Amino acid sequence: MVGIIHPFYESHRGAMEAAMCHRLDLVEAVLCERAYFLDIDGIRQEVMDEFEIVLSQMPYVGGAANRMSDFFMRLMGFMAISRVLRRHGLPVSVIGEIERETYRAQLLTIPEADRLASGRQFMSAENQTLLREQAEKSHQKEHNGDFVYDFVEPSVGEGFEFGINYKVCGFCEFATRHGYEEILKNICGLDFDAYATQGIHLERTQTLADGASYCNFRFSRLSSE
């Protein structure tokens, strides 16, 4: 049953639905090839119906004042895709591969100059200052379902510029609350493509989804950037 969508997400609903339709356009050929789906229009409708449910379930974590709101808005749609494809019998690993391929294709439709500019901004000293401030604020746990994380400064000789240790993951909490645990790791896999297409190398050796005590994100610039 579809519940009430928070006003913040409702105000961004048009853009989120457009992004979902774009993803479904990109994934159509892959689904025909790998999953042998014949009723693609039916799958599209199922996904959009499931996305309506996901929208109503998304936790409000501060809106524009919290950088993590953007992560929810960009990635929660993959929960809807995963649930529908899983119901149709696709293995979780195959769903993950399809979603990463689709997400990367979608990201690459953004002009390279814009993607790399976003990457430079993310790696900038100014943004690192903001991340330090928001990491400290995250420990106040102002909103249920939010992330809690620490900013990590590299020690001498470590091969990254800065890191983030996520102690609490909003996606993990969401998955546990609504029964998405089986497909949770597919969301984790999308991070690598998101940063790589912006000229950023992400190294991560453990995640909360795999049972670790925190997710260890380590960021550096790709050599080509």
N, CA, C and O of each residue as an XYZ file, in Angstrom:
900
protein
N       0.838     -1.196      0.000
C       0.000      0.000      0.000
C       0.871      1.243      0.000
O       1.851      1.317      0.741
N       0.519      2.224     -0.829
C       1.290      3.455     -0.925
C       0.885      4.396      0.204
O      -0.298      4.667      0.408
N       1.884      4.891      0.934
C       1.611      5.828      2.016
C       1.792      7.262      1.558
O       1.823      7.554      0.363
N       1.908      8.143      2.527
C       2.067      9.570      2.249
C       3.529      9.865      1.935
O       4.424      9.416      2.652
N       3.770     10.610      0.880
C       5.126     11.004      0.489
C       5.472     12.311      1.185
O       4.682     13.255      1.169
N       6.655     12.369      1.795
C       7.059     13.585      2.506
C       7.085     14.771      1.535
O       7.496     14.617      0.385
N       6.649     15.947      1.988
C       6.617     17.124      1.101
C       7.940     17.428      0.410
O       7.942     17.892     -0.730
N       9.067     17.176      1.077
C      10.360     17.438      0.440
C      10.539     16.545     -0.775
O      10.937     17.021     -1.838
N      10.251     15.263     -0.633
C      10.388     14.349     -1.761
C       9.305     14.597     -2.810
O       9.542     14.431     -4.007
N       8.125     14.992     -2.358
C       7.053     15.313     -3.299
C       7.471     16.464     -4.201
O       7.136     16.484     -5.386
N       8.207     17.429     -3.639
C       8.638     18.583     -4.430
C       9.685     18.206     -5.477
O       9.880     18.931     -6.452
N      10.361     17.069     -5.273
C      11.372     16.580     -6.218
C      10.883     15.366     -7.007
O      11.647     14.734     -7.737
N       9.636     15.062     -6.850
C       9.100     13.831     -7.422
C       9.230     13.788     -8.943
O       9.593     12.753     -9.503
N       8.940     14.893     -9.612
C       9.016     14.921    -11.068
C      10.391     14.547    -11.580
O      10.517     13.762    -12.520
N      11.438     15.114    -10.957
C      12.808     14.834    -11.377
C      13.181     13.387    -11.087
O      13.857     12.746    -11.892
N      12.744     12.870     -9.945
C      13.066     11.492     -9.600
C      12.363     10.513    -10.533
O      12.954      9.514    -10.941
N      11.112     10.789    -10.874
C      10.389      9.910    -11.796
C      11.005      9.963    -13.190
O      11.074      8.944    -13.877
N      11.453     11.151    -13.613
C      12.104     11.271    -14.924
C      13.392     10.462    -14.952
O      13.695      9.813    -15.952
N      14.158     10.497    -13.852
C      15.393      9.711    -13.776
C      15.082      8.216    -13.829
O      15.818      7.445    -14.444
N      13.994      7.815    -13.183
C      13.606      6.404    -13.221
C      13.226      5.981    -14.638
O      13.624      4.910    -15.096
N      12.464      6.815    -15.326
C      12.074      6.480    -16.699
C      13.294      6.379    -17.601
O      13.351      5.525    -18.485
N      14.271      7.256    -17.375
C      15.510      7.208    -18.151
C      16.241      5.892    -17.893
O      16.733      5.261    -18.828
N      16.311      5.480    -16.641
C      16.966      4.212    -16.308
C      16.256      3.047    -16.987
O      16.903      2.141    -17.511
N      14.960      3.073    -16.977
C      14.204      1.983    -17.586
C      14.401      1.951    -19.095
O      14.402      0.879    -19.701
N      14.569      3.122    -19.701
C      14.898      3.153    -21.130
C      16.240      2.466    -21.374
O      16.390      1.682    -22.311
N      17.213      2.776    -20.512
C      18.556      2.236    -20.677
C      18.618      0.732    -20.384
O      19.394      0.001    -20.999
N      17.800      0.290    -19.449
C      17.874     -1.113    -19.022
C      17.056     -2.033    -19.917
O      17.194     -3.253    -19.834
N      16.211     -1.473    -20.766
C      15.290     -2.298    -21.551
C      16.006     -3.353    -22.388
O      15.641     -4.528    -22.355
N      17.018     -2.938    -23.131
C      17.730     -3.889    -23.990
C      18.441     -4.953    -23.164
O      18.497     -6.118    -23.558
N      18.983     -4.552    -22.017
C      19.692     -5.500    -21.157
C      18.730     -6.549    -20.615
O      19.064     -7.732    -20.548
N      17.527     -6.109    -20.227
C      16.538     -7.052    -19.701
C      16.100     -8.043    -20.770
O      15.914     -9.227    -20.488
N      15.939     -7.564    -21.981
C      15.553     -8.459    -23.074
C      16.645     -9.492    -23.341
O      16.363    -10.653    -23.639
N      17.896     -9.046    -23.229
C      19.030     -9.920    -23.552
C      19.333    -10.913    -22.444
O      19.572    -12.092    -22.704
N      19.322    -10.428    -21.196
C      19.759    -11.274    -20.085
C      18.614    -11.978    -19.373
O      18.775    -13.092    -18.874
N      17.459    -11.327    -19.327
C      16.352    -11.890    -18.560
C      15.253    -12.447    -19.447
O      14.330    -13.098    -18.958
N      15.344    -12.201    -20.731
C      14.379    -12.715    -21.695
C      12.942    -12.281    -21.374
O      11.983    -13.019    -21.594
N      12.833    -11.053    -20.845
C      11.497    -10.538    -20.583
C      10.838    -10.148    -21.902
O      11.447     -9.490    -22.745
N       9.602    -10.559    -22.064
C       8.862    -10.211    -23.267
C       7.948     -9.013    -23.024
O       7.760     -8.172    -23.903
N       7.384     -8.948    -21.821
C       6.459     -7.860    -21.503
C       7.217     -6.722    -20.811
O       7.050     -6.496    -19.612
N       8.039     -6.018    -21.566
C       8.835     -4.932    -20.994
C       7.945     -3.813    -20.478
O       8.237     -3.215    -19.443
N       6.858     -3.525    -21.192
C       5.948     -2.467    -20.729
C       5.361     -2.829    -19.369
O       5.179     -1.965    -18.512
N       5.067     -4.116    -19.181
C       4.550     -4.558    -17.890
C       5.577     -4.400    -16.782
O       5.240     -3.990    -15.672
N       6.842     -4.729    -17.084
C       7.923     -4.569    -16.109
C       8.091     -3.098    -15.740
O       8.234     -2.761    -14.564
N       8.073     -2.233    -16.737
C       8.200     -0.787    -16.482
C       7.111     -0.317    -15.527
O       7.385      0.427    -14.585
N       5.886     -0.746    -15.767
C       4.786     -0.303    -14.910
C       4.949     -0.843    -13.497
O       4.685     -0.136    -12.524
N       5.382     -2.094    -13.384
C       5.621     -2.670    -12.055
C       6.678     -1.881    -11.294
O       6.529     -1.604    -10.104
N       7.749     -1.524    -12.002
C       8.829     -0.773    -11.352
C       8.330      0.593    -10.899
O       8.623      1.017     -9.781
N       7.583      1.282    -11.746
C       7.101      2.611    -11.361
C       6.086      2.516    -10.220
O       6.040      3.397     -9.362
N       5.279      1.466    -10.203
C       4.360      1.262     -9.080
C       5.134      1.000     -7.794
O       4.780      1.508     -6.730
N       6.203      0.195     -7.902
C       7.034     -0.092     -6.729
C       7.768      1.166     -6.277
O       7.955      1.382     -5.080
N       8.183      1.998     -7.235
C       8.876      3.245     -6.899
C       7.951      4.168     -6.104
O       8.408      4.890     -5.218
N       6.664      4.149     -6.415
C       5.689      4.938     -5.663
C       5.689      4.516     -4.194
O       5.596      5.352     -3.295
N       5.793      3.211     -3.967
C       5.843      2.707     -2.595
C       7.138      3.148     -1.919
O       7.125      3.597     -0.772
N       8.252      3.019     -2.632
C       9.549      3.412     -2.072
C       9.555      4.895     -1.705
O      10.087      5.277     -0.662
N       8.967      5.725     -2.557
C       8.907      7.168     -2.274
C       8.208      7.443     -0.943
O       8.627      8.302     -0.167
N       7.141      6.699     -0.703
C       6.385      6.919      0.540
C       7.136      6.393      1.758
O       6.839      6.789      2.885
N       8.099      5.510      1.544
C       8.853      4.919      2.647
C      10.153      5.666      2.955
O      10.737      5.480      4.023
N      10.604      6.503      2.034
C      11.893      7.176      2.198
C      11.902      8.065      3.433
O      11.006      8.891      3.607
N      12.902      7.908      4.292
C      12.955      8.728      5.508
C      13.383     10.161      5.194
O      14.259     10.392      4.360
N      12.760     11.105      5.866
C      13.195     12.498      5.746
C      14.367     12.714      6.691
O      14.258     12.459      7.890
N      15.488     13.184      6.154
C      16.692     13.337      6.977
C      17.213     14.776      6.976
O      18.396     15.017      7.218
N      16.322     15.722      6.703
C      16.733     17.121      6.768
C      16.637     17.873      5.459
O      16.912     19.072      5.408
N      16.249     17.180      4.400
C      16.084     17.861      3.113
C      17.372     18.437      2.567
O      18.424     17.804      2.646
N      17.293     19.635      2.014
C      18.444     20.256      1.359
C      19.589     20.549      2.327
O      20.726     20.735      1.895
N      19.309     20.591      3.613
C      20.349     20.886      4.598
C      21.262     19.697      4.856
O      22.305     19.847      5.492
N      20.887     18.525      4.375
C      21.671     17.315      4.622
C      22.095     16.714      3.287
O      21.245     16.385      2.459
N      23.396     16.570      3.071
C      23.912     16.016      1.823
C      23.396     14.611      1.541
O      23.358     14.193      0.383
N      22.999     13.879      2.570
C      22.563     12.509      2.380
C      21.180     12.423      1.743
O      20.815     11.375      1.210
N      20.408     13.497      1.788
C      19.104     13.492      1.117
C      19.273     13.216     -0.369
O      18.460     12.516     -0.972
N      20.328     13.764     -0.956
C      20.576     13.560     -2.382
C      20.883     12.097     -2.692
O      20.492     11.585     -3.741
N      21.583     11.427     -1.779
C      21.879     10.004     -1.978
C      20.585      9.194     -1.990
O      20.413      8.300     -2.819
N      19.682      9.508     -1.072
C      18.404      8.810     -1.065
C      17.654      9.048     -2.374
O      17.132      8.105     -2.968
N      17.598     10.289     -2.822
C      16.823     10.607     -4.016
C      17.425      9.994     -5.270
O      16.689      9.619     -6.183
N      18.744      9.883     -5.334
C      19.386      9.337     -6.532
C      19.360      7.811     -6.590
O      19.312      7.227     -7.673
N      19.394      7.162     -5.409
C      19.630      5.718     -5.408
C      18.460      4.864     -4.955
O      18.442      3.666     -5.239
N      17.490      5.429     -4.268
C      16.396      4.607     -3.756
C      15.602      3.930     -4.871
O      15.025      2.864     -4.658
N      15.569      4.535     -6.051
C      14.843      3.927     -7.156
C      15.355      2.547     -7.511
O      14.609      1.712     -8.024
N      16.642      2.303     -7.236
C      17.199      0.980     -7.525
C      16.612     -0.086     -6.592
O      16.595     -1.270     -6.931
N      16.136      0.336     -5.425
C      15.434     -0.602     -4.560
C      14.177     -1.115     -5.258
O      13.861     -2.304     -5.198
N      13.464     -0.203     -5.920
C      12.245     -0.596     -6.632
C      12.566     -1.542     -7.781
O      11.877     -2.543     -7.980
N      13.618     -1.220     -8.538
C      14.020     -2.094     -9.650
C      14.403     -3.473     -9.131
O      13.991     -4.489     -9.689
N      15.189     -3.506     -8.067
C      15.633     -4.783     -7.509
C      14.465     -5.634     -7.046
O      14.428     -6.838     -7.299
N      13.519     -5.017     -6.373
C      12.397     -5.786     -5.846
C      11.575     -6.415     -6.963
O      11.167     -7.573     -6.872
N      11.337     -5.644     -8.014
C      10.533     -6.166     -9.124
C      11.273     -7.287     -9.840
O      10.689     -8.337    -10.110
N      12.555     -7.079    -10.154
C      13.306     -8.112    -10.859
C      13.472     -9.367    -10.004
O      13.488    -10.483    -10.524
N      13.594     -9.177     -8.696
C      13.705    -10.340     -7.809
C      12.410    -11.132     -7.812
O      12.437    -12.363     -7.807
N      11.279    -10.441     -7.821
C       9.988    -11.130     -7.864
C       9.834    -11.943     -9.147
O       9.112    -12.940     -9.185
N      10.524    -11.499    -10.192
C      10.459    -12.212    -11.463
C      11.541    -13.283    -11.575
O      11.750    -13.850    -12.648
N      12.227    -13.559    -10.466
C      13.120    -14.704    -10.423
C      14.569    -14.456    -10.771
O      15.342    -15.412    -10.835
N      14.982    -13.202    -11.003
C      16.389    -12.952    -11.325
C      17.241    -13.073    -10.070
O      16.833    -12.601     -9.009
N      18.424    -13.697    -10.164
C      19.332    -13.768     -9.012
C      19.784    -12.367     -8.600
O      19.905    -11.471     -9.434
N      20.026    -12.197     -7.317
C      20.438    -10.893     -6.798
C      21.715    -10.407     -7.481
O      21.841     -9.222     -7.791
N      22.661    -11.316     -7.718
C      23.925    -10.918     -8.343
C      23.712    -10.401     -9.756
O      24.361     -9.440    -10.168
N      22.814    -11.024    -10.500
C      22.519    -10.572    -11.864
C      21.831     -9.215    -11.832
O      22.123     -8.344    -12.651
N      20.922     -9.041    -10.891
C      20.254     -7.744    -10.742
C      21.289     -6.657    -10.455
O      21.212     -5.559    -11.006
N      22.252     -6.967     -9.595
C      23.294     -6.000     -9.274
C      24.107     -5.602    -10.492
O      24.416     -4.426    -10.684
N      24.455     -6.585    -11.316
C      25.216     -6.297    -12.537
C      24.410     -5.425    -13.492
O      24.943     -4.484    -14.081
N      23.147     -5.731    -13.643
C      22.278     -4.949    -14.531
C      22.156     -3.517    -14.030
O      22.197     -2.573    -14.818
N      22.006     -3.359    -12.727
C      21.831     -2.015    -12.172
C      23.109     -1.192    -12.285
O      23.050     -0.002    -12.594
N      24.257     -1.806    -12.040
C      25.508     -1.061    -12.181
C      25.733     -0.637    -13.623
O      26.158      0.488    -13.886
N      25.448     -1.538    -14.556
C      25.611     -1.221    -15.970
C      24.673     -0.085    -16.375
O      25.060      0.820    -17.115
N      23.443     -0.144    -15.881
C      22.459      0.888    -16.200
C      22.841      2.225    -15.579
O      22.756      3.266    -16.230
N      23.263      2.194    -14.318
C      23.611      3.440    -13.625
C      24.815      4.110    -14.278
O      24.841      5.329    -14.449
N      25.797      3.314    -14.637
C      26.965      3.878    -15.302
C      26.574      4.509    -16.644
O      27.042      5.596    -16.981
N      25.723      3.829    -17.397
C      25.271      4.382    -18.676
C      24.523      5.689    -18.464
O      24.664      6.636    -19.238
N      23.722      5.726    -17.398
C      22.979      6.961    -17.116
C      23.932      8.092    -16.725
O      23.775      9.223    -17.183
N      24.904      7.790    -15.890
C      25.858      8.812    -15.468
C      26.662      9.346    -16.647
O      26.981     10.533    -16.704
N      26.984      8.468    -17.578
C      27.804      8.882    -18.722
C      27.035      9.723    -19.735
O      27.628     10.242    -20.680
N      25.733      9.865    -19.552
C      24.989     10.791    -20.412
C      25.213     12.237    -19.978
O      24.889     13.166    -20.718
N      25.762     12.428    -18.790
C      26.133     13.767    -18.323
C      27.443     14.151    -18.995
O      28.375     13.346    -19.016
N      27.541     15.367    -19.549
C      28.793     15.758    -20.215
C      30.008     15.550    -19.319
O      29.964     15.825    -18.120
N      31.093     15.061    -19.914
C      32.294     14.742    -19.139
C      32.790     15.943    -18.355
O      33.187     15.804    -17.197
N      32.774     17.111    -18.963
C      33.264     18.309    -18.275
C      32.476     18.569    -16.990
O      33.046     18.963    -15.973
N      31.178     18.347    -17.045
C      30.335     18.556    -15.864
C      30.618     17.507    -14.800
O      30.673     17.821    -13.611
N      30.796     16.256    -15.227
C      31.083     15.187    -14.264
C      32.410     15.432    -13.549
O      32.507     15.298    -12.330
N      33.427     15.791    -14.328
C      34.750     16.009    -13.733
C      34.768     17.254    -12.850
O      35.489     17.306    -11.854
N      33.973     18.251    -13.220
C      33.875     19.446    -12.378
C      33.244     19.091    -11.031
O      33.664     19.600     -9.992
N      32.238     18.220    -11.053
C      31.622     17.763     -9.808
C      32.624     16.994     -8.955
O      32.646     17.117     -7.731
N      33.453     16.196     -9.629
C      34.475     15.449     -8.908
C      35.499     16.362     -8.251
O      35.894     16.146     -7.105
N      35.923     17.385     -8.986
C      36.889     18.335     -8.403
C      36.285     19.060     -7.209
O      36.959     19.304     -6.209
N      35.004     19.400     -7.328
C      34.346     20.083     -6.218
C      34.278     19.171     -4.998
O      34.500     19.617     -3.872
N      33.970     17.892     -5.221
C      33.878     16.953     -4.109
C      35.227     16.803     -3.409
O      35.283     16.712     -2.182
N      36.306     16.776     -4.178
C      37.631     16.586     -3.604
C      38.251     17.877     -3.076
O      39.326     17.843     -2.478
N      37.595     19.002     -3.285
C      38.173     20.299     -2.927
C      38.315     20.475     -1.420
O      37.627     19.826     -0.632
N      39.222     21.367     -1.042
C      39.432     21.667      0.374
C      38.163     22.226      1.011
O      37.853     21.943      2.169
N      37.435     23.027      0.230
C      36.197     23.615      0.750
C      35.181     22.532      1.088
O      34.525     22.586      2.128
N      35.058     21.558      0.207
C      34.091     20.487      0.465
C      34.552     19.593      1.609
O      33.732     19.099      2.383
N      35.843     19.387      1.716
C      36.334     18.581      2.834
C      36.010     19.258      4.166
O      35.682     18.587      5.145
N      36.102     20.579      4.197
C      35.726     21.322      5.410
C      34.253     21.101      5.726
O      33.881     20.886      6.880
N      33.418     21.157      4.688
C      31.987     20.933      4.880
C      31.714     19.512      5.361
O      30.871     19.297      6.232
N      32.431     18.542      4.791
C      32.245     17.145      5.194
C      32.617     16.934      6.657
O      31.950     16.188      7.374
N      33.688     17.598      7.094
C      34.080     17.495      8.510
C      32.950     18.003      9.408
O      32.612     17.382     10.416
N      32.373     19.145      9.020
C      31.305     19.738      9.816
C      30.067     18.851      9.830
O      29.449     18.659     10.878
N      29.702     18.310      8.667
C      28.505     17.492      8.600
C      28.709     16.141      9.282
O      27.774     15.576      9.850
N      29.934     15.630      9.223
C      30.223     14.370      9.916
C      30.025     14.544     11.422
O      29.434     13.694     12.087
N      30.526     15.650     11.939
C      30.357     15.914     13.375
C      28.877     16.068     13.722
O      28.412     15.555     14.740
N      28.152     16.773     12.873
C      26.719     16.984     13.118
C      25.933     15.686     13.028
O      24.930     15.516     13.721
N      26.387     14.761     12.172
C      25.633     13.516     11.969
C      25.498     12.713     13.256
O      24.547     11.948     13.412
N      26.443     12.882     14.178
C      26.411     12.116     15.423
C      25.284     12.562     16.351
O      24.968     11.880     17.326
N      24.686     13.698     16.046
C      23.541     14.152     16.836
C      22.293     13.335     16.515
O      21.315     13.359     17.262
N      22.336     12.591     15.363
C      21.214     11.735     14.936
C      19.891     12.491     15.048
O      18.960     12.067     15.733
N      19.845     13.621     14.354
C      18.674     14.489     14.422
C      17.432     13.842     13.811
O      16.312     14.090     14.256
N      17.644     13.000     12.772
C      16.518     12.385     12.072
C      16.659     10.864     12.069
O      17.747     10.332     11.853
N      15.552     10.178     12.309
C      15.563      8.720     12.215
C      15.835      8.296     10.778
O      15.323      8.905      9.839
N      16.635      7.262     10.612
C      16.941      6.766      9.283
C      18.100      7.453      8.610
O      18.401      7.162      7.453
N      18.768      8.370      9.313
C      19.877      9.117      8.739
C      21.185      8.334      8.873
O      21.240      7.293      9.527
N      22.232      8.859      8.240
C      23.574      8.297      8.308
C      24.329      8.924      9.482
O      24.071     10.065      9.864
N      25.253      8.168     10.037
C      26.182      8.680     11.052
C      27.579      8.327     10.572
O      27.846      7.172     10.241
N      28.479      9.312     10.528
C      29.779      9.047      9.934
C      30.869      9.953     10.507
O      30.594     10.987     11.115
N      32.108      9.529     10.292
C      33.292     10.273     10.708
C      34.104     10.655      9.478
O      34.202      9.883      8.524
N      34.681     11.838      9.507
C      35.637     12.248      8.483
C      36.992     11.673      8.867
O      37.380     11.729     10.033
N      37.720     11.116      7.890
C      38.998     10.455      8.165
C      40.133     11.203      7.479
O      40.142     11.367      6.259
N      41.088     11.655      8.287
C      42.293     12.287      7.756
C      43.338     11.198      7.487
O      43.509     10.310      8.323
N      44.036     11.235      6.358
C      45.041     10.200      6.079
C      46.282     10.371      6.947
O      46.698     11.491      7.243
N      46.859      9.262      7.345
C      48.145      9.294      8.024
C      49.245      9.427      6.974
O      48.999      9.235      5.783
N      50.442      9.753      7.413
C      51.570      9.914      6.494
C      51.796      8.611      5.727
O      51.907      7.539      6.322
N      51.862      8.717      4.399
C      52.132      7.556      3.570
C      50.904      6.816      3.087
O      51.007      5.929      2.239
N      49.748      7.165      3.614
C      48.527      6.501      3.138
C      48.131      7.083      1.790
O      48.257      8.287      1.569
N      47.658      6.237      0.898
C      47.432      6.639     -0.480
C      46.050      7.161     -0.782
O      45.482      6.834     -1.824
N      45.499      7.960      0.097
C      44.213      8.584     -0.194
C      44.221     10.011      0.347
O      45.024     10.353      1.215
N      43.316     10.839     -0.176
C      43.284     12.249      0.227
C      42.434     12.477      1.470
O      42.780     13.291      2.327
N      41.326     11.759      1.564
C      40.516     11.791      2.775
C      39.566     10.603      2.722
O      39.414      9.954      1.687
N      38.936     10.334      3.846
C      38.021      9.207      3.895
C      36.794      9.521      4.721
O      36.733     10.540      5.408
N      35.824      8.640      4.646
C      34.624      8.713      5.474
C      34.339      7.314      5.996
O      34.293      6.353      5.228
N      34.150      7.207      7.291
C      33.718      5.957      7.906
C      32.248      6.091      8.270
O      31.892      6.850      9.172
N      31.402      5.357      7.571
C      29.974      5.388      7.878
C      29.685      4.388      8.986
O      29.802      3.180      8.781
N      29.307      4.888     10.164
C      29.017      4.042     11.315
C      27.577      3.539     11.295
O      27.288      2.439     11.767
N      26.679      4.350     10.748
C      25.275      3.980     10.560
C      24.907      4.346      9.131
O      25.191      5.457      8.683
N      24.284      3.431      8.418
C      23.928      3.657      7.019
C      22.407      3.754      6.880
O      21.677      2.852      7.292
N      21.946      4.846      6.300
C      20.519      5.019      6.096
C      19.916      3.957      5.204
O      18.767      3.559      5.398
N      20.687      3.488      4.217
C      20.185      2.436      3.341
C      20.031      1.114      4.093
O      19.069      0.377      3.877
N      20.984      0.821      4.975
C      20.885     -0.401      5.774
C      19.656     -0.350      6.688
O      18.923     -1.331      6.813
N      19.442      0.805      7.321
C      18.291      0.938      8.203
C      16.990      0.814      7.407
O      16.034      0.186      7.861
N      16.964      1.411      6.235
C      15.795      1.335      5.369
C      15.526     -0.111      4.961
O      14.388     -0.578      5.008
N      16.587     -0.816      4.561
C      16.445     -2.196      4.116
C      15.916     -3.087      5.235
O      15.051     -3.932      5.005
N      16.433     -2.898      6.434
C      15.986     -3.692      7.568
C      14.522     -3.406      7.901
O      13.752     -4.320      8.194
N      14.152     -2.130      7.851
C      12.792     -1.729      8.220
C      11.753     -2.258      7.242
O      10.640     -2.603      7.640
N      12.115     -2.322      5.956
C      11.115     -2.641      4.941
C      11.359     -3.972      4.220
O      10.681     -4.282      3.240
N      12.323     -4.755      4.705
C      12.530     -6.081      4.148
C      13.294     -6.124      2.844
O      13.015     -6.959      1.983
N      14.269     -5.220      2.690
C      15.074     -5.177      1.472
C      16.467     -5.769      1.684
O      17.344     -5.584      0.840
N      16.688     -6.476      2.792
C      18.054     -6.904      3.120
C      18.724     -7.683      1.988
O      19.920     -7.521      1.748
N      17.979     -8.503      1.310
C      18.556     -9.373      0.286
C      19.184     -8.580     -0.856
O      20.172     -9.013     -1.449
N      18.609     -7.421     -1.162
C      19.076     -6.633     -2.308
C      19.907     -5.431     -1.905
O      20.299     -4.634     -2.757
N      20.181     -5.289     -0.612
C      20.886     -4.117     -0.105
C      22.253     -3.930     -0.751
O      22.631     -2.808     -1.088
N      22.999     -5.021     -0.928
C      24.370     -4.905     -1.428
C      24.422     -4.335     -2.845
O      25.444     -3.786     -3.256
N      23.328     -4.465     -3.589
C      23.302     -3.879     -4.932
C      23.450     -2.363     -4.872
O      24.069     -1.760     -5.749
N      22.883     -1.752     -3.840
C      23.018     -0.303     -3.669
C      24.470      0.049     -3.381
O      24.987      1.036     -3.905
N      25.131     -0.754     -2.550
C      26.535     -0.496     -2.212
C      27.404     -0.496     -3.466
O      28.326      0.312     -3.577
N      27.124     -1.383     -4.400
C      27.946     -1.499     -5.594
C      27.884     -0.277     -6.491
O      28.809     -0.033     -7.265
N      26.820      0.488     -6.402
C      26.660      1.657     -7.274
C      27.655      2.770     -6.948
O      27.940      3.617     -7.795
N      28.180      2.769     -5.724
C      29.087      3.849     -5.310
C      30.323      3.941     -6.205
O      30.766      5.038     -6.546
N      30.873      2.801     -6.579
C      32.116      2.804     -7.346
C      31.932      3.500     -8.698
O      32.795      4.267     -9.126
N      30.817      3.233     -9.364
C      30.563      3.860    -10.659
C      30.274      5.353    -10.506
O      30.703      6.166    -11.325
N      29.544      5.700     -9.453
C      29.211      7.108     -9.232
C      30.463      7.956     -9.099
O      30.546      9.036     -9.684
N      31.442      7.480     -8.334
C      32.662      8.268     -8.134
C      33.607      8.163     -9.335
O      34.233      9.154     -9.710
N      33.717      6.987     -9.937
C      34.643      6.813    -11.059
C      34.287      7.722    -12.229
O      35.177      8.269    -12.880
N      33.005      7.887    -12.497
C      32.598      8.735    -13.623
C      32.848     10.212    -13.337
O      32.718     11.049    -14.231
N      33.209     10.538    -12.089
C      33.572     11.915    -11.736
C      35.085     12.086    -11.583
O      35.551     13.123    -11.108
N      35.847     11.071    -11.985
C      37.296     11.174    -11.890
C      37.837     10.895    -10.499
O      38.930     11.342    -10.152
N      37.074     10.154     -9.702
C      37.461      9.865     -8.317
C      37.613      8.358     -8.130
O      36.768      7.575     -8.564
N      38.703      7.969     -7.478
C      38.908      6.557     -7.148
C      38.380      6.314     -5.743
O      38.805      6.964     -4.788
N      37.460      5.382     -5.625
C      36.954      4.953     -4.322
C      37.555      3.605     -3.973
O      37.463      2.647     -4.741
N      38.162      3.546     -2.821
C      38.604      2.260     -2.275
C      37.758      1.972     -1.050
O      37.615      2.819     -0.168
N      37.203      0.784     -1.000
C      36.384      0.387      0.146
C      36.536     -1.108      0.339
O      36.274     -1.887     -0.577
N      36.952     -1.506      1.510
C      37.232     -2.922      1.758
C      36.214     -3.580      2.673
O      36.271     -4.793      2.873
N      35.284     -2.816      3.235
C      34.297     -3.407      4.120
C      33.052     -2.530      4.153
O      33.119     -1.323      3.924
N      31.921     -3.155      4.440
C      30.659     -2.406      4.515
C      29.817     -2.931      5.670
O      29.982     -4.066      6.118
N      28.929     -2.096      6.132
C      27.952     -2.503      7.133
C      27.061     -3.612      6.594
O      26.657     -4.518      7.323
N      26.762     -3.521      5.294
C      25.897     -4.538      4.675
C      26.518     -5.927      4.726
O      25.809     -6.933      4.711
N      27.866     -5.979      4.787
C      28.563     -7.266      4.878
C      28.840     -7.671      6.321
O      29.486     -8.690      6.571
N      28.351     -6.872      7.272
C      28.524     -7.226      8.672
C      29.659     -6.524      9.380
O      29.907     -6.788     10.556
N      30.368     -5.617      8.678
C      31.448     -4.868      9.319
C      30.863     -3.819     10.268
O      29.665     -3.539     10.238
N      31.718     -3.252     11.101
C      31.244     -2.250     12.068
C      31.109     -0.869     11.439
O      30.488      0.022     12.019
N      31.691     -0.688     10.247
C      31.532      0.567      9.510
C      31.956      0.351      8.066
O      32.649     -0.614      7.747
N      31.528      1.267      7.193
C      31.953      1.263      5.786
C      33.137      2.209      5.658
O      33.049      3.367      6.066
N      34.239      1.733      5.101
C      35.458      2.555      5.035
C      35.679      3.110      3.625
O      36.364      2.495      2.808
N      35.106      4.251      3.356
C      35.293      4.937      2.077
C      36.622      5.698      2.107
O      36.895      6.447      3.045
N      37.446      5.500      1.073
C      38.705      6.228      0.936
C      38.774      6.823     -0.472
O      38.619      6.110     -1.464
N      39.004      8.116     -0.549
C      38.919      8.828     -1.821
C      40.265      9.371     -2.289
O      41.046      9.905     -1.502
N      40.516      9.223     -3.580
C      41.679      9.841     -4.207
C      41.306     10.149     -5.655
O      40.303      9.653     -6.167
N      42.122     10.969     -6.303
C      41.827     11.329     -7.688
C      42.366     10.262     -8.637
O      43.469      9.748     -8.452
N      41.575      9.939     -9.648
C      42.048      9.018    -10.662
C      43.229      9.636    -11.386
O      43.277     10.853    -11.566
N      44.173      8.823    -11.799
C      45.413      9.319    -12.409
C      45.161     10.132    -13.670
O      45.949     11.016    -14.006
N      44.069      9.838    -14.370
C      43.770     10.569    -15.597
C      43.229     11.947    -15.346
O      43.133     12.757    -16.268
N      42.866     12.232    -14.086
C      42.257     13.529    -13.766
C      43.321     14.524    -13.329
O      43.002     15.672    -13.019
